[in-house]
Amino acid sequence: MPAKYRPDRDGTHRGAFERNKKKIYATQSVCGICGKPVDMSLRWPHPLSKCLDHIIPVAKGGHPSDIDNLQLAHLTCNRQKSDKIAESYGNVTDALSNRVLPWTYDWTNYKAK
């Protein structure tokens, strides 16, 4: 079975994607998903390294190389978002899915009823 064709990886949109990637890396410094600073010196495969996120995923019909559909993100944030569409509420961004659950619970403040 052949791999799915991604126009931002090769083909028609590759050149525009690379130009916009350089612009975003030069002008943005905060992750568009979690809102925390991105350390530009970290390199892949470090989980907090820089990468580009498609705001509207290509799999959901987003434009593969339009600068308005690209944002800076941490590698781990982008992987957790996957192909979900995020919805912004002020400075907080939540991914629309059934897996948005708290990662930890502070059991020291737990009181049994």
Phi and psi restraints in degrees (value plus and minus 20) as a CYANA .aco file:
   2 PRO   PHI     -90.5   -50.5
   2 PRO   PSI     130.6   170.6
   3 ALA   PHI     -87.6   -47.6
   3 ALA   PSI     132.2   172.2
   4 LYS   PHI     -86.1   -46.1
   4 LYS   PSI     120.3   160.3
   5 TYR   PHI     -98.1   -58.1
   5 TYR   PSI     105.7   145.7
   6 ARG   PHI    -137.4   -97.4
   6 ARG   PSI      88.7   128.7
   7 PRO   PHI     -84.8   -44.8
   7 PRO   PSI     -36.3     3.7
   8 ASP   PHI    -104.1   -64.1
   8 ASP   PSI     -34.5     5.5
   9 ARG   PHI    -113.4   -73.4
   9 ARG   PSI     -59.9   -19.9
  10 ASP   PHI    -167.6  -127.6
  10 ASP   PSI     138.1   178.1
  11 GLY   PHI      81.3   121.3
  11 GLY   PSI    -164.9  -124.9
  12 THR   PHI     -82.5   -42.5
  12 THR   PSI     -52.9   -12.9
  13 HIS   PHI    -122.6   -82.6
  13 HIS   PSI     -21.5    18.5
  14 ARG   PHI     -79.4   -39.4
  14 ARG   PSI     -66.4   -26.4
  15 GLY   PHI     -82.7   -42.7
  15 GLY   PSI     -66.4   -26.4
  16 ALA   PHI     -85.1   -45.1
  16 ALA   PSI     -58.8   -18.8
  17 PHE   PHI     -81.2   -41.2
  17 PHE   PSI     -65.8   -25.8
  18 GLU   PHI     -84.4   -44.4
  18 GLU   PSI     -61.9   -21.9
  19 ARG   PHI     -82.5   -42.5
  19 ARG   PSI     -64.8   -24.8
  20 ASN   PHI     -89.0   -49.0
  20 ASN   PSI     -52.5   -12.5
  21 LYS   PHI     -81.7   -41.7
  21 LYS   PSI     -64.3   -24.3
  22 LYS   PHI     -83.1   -43.1
  22 LYS   PSI     -60.5   -20.5
  23 LYS   PHI     -83.2   -43.2
  23 LYS   PSI     -64.6   -24.6
  24 ILE   PHI     -86.8   -46.8
  24 ILE   PSI     -63.6   -23.6
  25 TYR   PHI     -82.3   -42.3
  25 TYR   PSI     -50.0   -10.0
  26 ALA   PHI    -102.6   -62.6
  26 ALA   PSI     -44.3    -4.3
  27 THR   PHI    -133.0   -93.0
  27 THR   PSI     -39.4     0.6
  28 GLN   PHI    -130.1   -90.1
  28 GLN   PSI     130.3   170.3
  29 SER   PHI    -158.4  -118.4
  29 SER   PSI     -19.0    21.0
  30 VAL   PHI    -141.4  -101.4
  30 VAL   PSI     118.9   158.9
  31 CYS   PHI     -83.6   -43.6
  31 CYS   PSI     107.2   147.2
  32 GLY   PHI     -92.7   -52.7
  32 GLY   PSI     -31.0     9.0
  33 ILE   PHI    -118.1   -78.1
  33 ILE   PSI     -71.9   -31.9
  34 CYS   PHI    -118.6   -78.6
  34 CYS   PSI     -37.7     2.3
  35 GLY   PHI      63.9   103.9
  35 GLY   PSI     -12.7    27.3
  36 LYS   PHI    -118.7   -78.7
  36 LYS   PSI     136.5   176.5
  37 PRO   PHI     -82.2   -42.2
  37 PRO   PSI     127.5   167.5
  38 VAL   PHI    -126.0   -86.0
  38 VAL   PSI     106.0   146.0
  39 ASP   PHI    -100.4   -60.4
  39 ASP   PSI      86.5   126.5
  40 MET   PHI     -90.5   -50.5
  40 MET   PSI     -31.8     8.2
  41 SER   PHI    -104.0   -64.0
  41 SER   PSI     -37.0     3.0
  42 LEU   PHI     -94.5   -54.5
  42 LEU   PSI     121.9   161.9
  43 ARG   PHI    -135.5   -95.5
  43 ARG   PSI     134.1   174.1
  44 TRP   PHI     -77.3   -37.3
  44 TRP   PSI     116.7   156.7
  45 PRO   PHI    -121.0   -81.0
  45 PRO   PSI       1.4    41.4
  46 HIS   PHI     -78.0   -38.0
  46 HIS   PSI     113.6   153.6
  47 PRO   PHI     -80.9   -40.9
  47 PRO   PSI     -45.4    -5.4
  48 LEU   PHI    -121.3   -81.3
  48 LEU   PSI      -5.3    34.7
  49 SER   PHI     -91.9   -51.9
  49 SER   PSI     143.2   183.2
  50 LYS   PHI     -95.9   -55.9
  50 LYS   PSI     129.1   169.1
  51 CYS   PHI    -179.3  -139.3
  51 CYS   PSI     151.6   191.6
  52 LEU   PHI    -122.5   -82.5
  52 LEU   PSI     119.6   159.6
  53 ASP   PHI    -134.3   -94.3
  53 ASP   PSI     115.3   155.3
  54 HIS   PHI    -104.2   -64.2
  54 HIS   PSI      96.6   136.6
  55 ILE   PHI     -77.6   -37.6
  55 ILE   PSI     -71.7   -31.7
  56 ILE   PHI    -122.1   -82.1
  56 ILE   PSI      91.9   131.9
  57 PRO   PHI     -75.7   -35.7
  57 PRO   PSI     126.2   166.2
  58 VAL   PHI     -78.0   -38.0
  58 VAL   PSI     -56.3   -16.3
  59 ALA   PHI     -84.5   -44.5
  59 ALA   PSI     -41.6    -1.6
  60 LYS   PHI    -123.5   -83.5
  60 LYS   PSI      -8.2    31.8
  61 GLY   PHI      80.5   120.5
  61 GLY   PSI     -13.2    26.8
  62 GLY   PHI     -91.9   -51.9
  62 GLY   PSI     131.0   171.0
  63 HIS   PHI     -90.5   -50.5
  63 HIS   PSI     111.2   151.2
  64 PRO   PHI     -92.2   -52.2
  64 PRO   PSI     -41.6    -1.6
  65 SER   PHI    -152.9  -112.9
  65 SER   PSI     -17.2    22.8
  66 ASP   PHI     -88.9   -48.9
  66 ASP   PSI     108.3   148.3
  67 ILE   PHI     -81.6   -41.6
  67 ILE   PSI     -47.2    -7.2
  68 ASP   PHI     -93.2   -53.2
  68 ASP   PSI     -32.0     8.0
  69 ASN   PHI    -126.0   -86.0
  69 ASN   PSI     -12.9    27.1
  70 LEU   PHI    -137.6   -97.6
  70 LEU   PSI     124.3   164.3
  71 GLN   PHI    -168.1  -128.1
  71 GLN   PSI     135.5   175.5
  72 LEU   PHI     -92.5   -52.5
  72 LEU   PSI     122.6   162.6
  73 ALA   PHI    -172.7  -132.7
  73 ALA   PSI     139.4   179.4
  74 HIS   PHI     -94.4   -54.4
  74 HIS   PSI     129.1   169.1
  75 LEU   PHI     -78.0   -38.0
  75 LEU   PSI     -64.2   -24.2
  76 THR   PHI     -88.2   -48.2
  76 THR   PSI     -57.3   -17.3
  77 CYS   PHI     -84.3   -44.3
  77 CYS   PSI     -62.3   -22.3
  78 ASN   PHI     -85.7   -45.7
  78 ASN   PSI     -59.2   -19.2
  79 ARG   PHI     -88.2   -48.2
  79 ARG   PSI     -57.1   -17.1
  80 GLN   PHI     -89.0   -49.0
  80 GLN   PSI     -57.5   -17.5
  81 LYS   PHI     -86.1   -46.1
  81 LYS   PSI     -57.6   -17.6
  82 SER   PHI      36.0    76.0
  82 SER   PSI    -147.5  -107.5
  83 ASP   PHI    -125.5   -85.5
  83 ASP   PSI       5.7    45.7
  84 LYS   PHI    -105.1   -65.1
  84 LYS   PSI     135.6   175.6
  85 ILE   PHI    -116.6   -76.6
  85 ILE   PSI     108.2   148.2
  86 ALA   PHI    -110.5   -70.5
  86 ALA   PSI     128.2   168.2
  87 GLU   PHI    -139.8   -99.8
  87 GLU   PSI     109.2   149.2
  88 SER   PHI    -115.0   -75.0
  88 SER   PSI     119.4   159.4
  89 TYR   PHI    -150.8  -110.8
  89 TYR   PSI      70.4   110.4
  90 GLY   PHI      49.1    89.1
  90 GLY   PSI    -139.5   -99.5
  91 ASN   PHI    -116.4   -76.4
  91 ASN   PSI     -19.3    20.7
  92 VAL   PHI    -125.5   -85.5
  92 VAL   PSI     114.3   154.3
  93 THR   PHI    -139.3   -99.3
  93 THR   PSI     107.0   147.0
  94 ASP   PHI    -137.9   -97.9
  94 ASP   PSI     115.7   155.7
  95 ALA   PHI     -99.7   -59.7
  95 ALA   PSI     117.9   157.9
  96 LEU   PHI    -102.0   -62.0
  96 LEU   PSI      82.4   122.4
  97 SER   PHI    -183.7  -143.7
  97 SER   PSI     154.1   194.1
  98 ASN   PHI    -110.9   -70.9
  98 ASN   PSI     -13.1    26.9
  99 ARG   PHI    -130.9   -90.9
  99 ARG   PSI       0.3    40.3
 100 VAL   PHI    -107.6   -67.6
 100 VAL   PSI      69.0   109.0
 101 LEU   PHI    -145.5  -105.5
 101 LEU   PSI     136.4   176.4
 102 PRO   PHI     -83.8   -43.8
 102 PRO   PSI     121.8   161.8
 103 TRP   PHI    -100.6   -60.6
 103 TRP   PSI     -50.9   -10.9
 104 THR   PHI    -160.6  -120.6
 104 THR   PSI     145.5   185.5
 105 TYR   PHI    -152.7  -112.7
 105 TYR   PSI     114.6   154.6
 106 ASP   PHI    -101.4   -61.4
 106 ASP   PSI      73.8   113.8
 107 TRP   PHI     -92.0   -52.0
 107 TRP   PSI     -35.6     4.4
 108 THR   PHI     -87.8   -47.8
 108 THR   PSI     -44.4    -4.4
 109 ASN   PHI    -119.7   -79.7
 109 ASN   PSI     -12.8    27.2
 110 TYR   PHI     -93.1   -53.1
 110 TYR   PSI     113.5   153.5
 111 LYS   PHI    -145.8  -105.8
 111 LYS   PSI     102.9   142.9
 112 ALA   PHI     -91.3   -51.3
 112 ALA   PSI     124.5   164.5
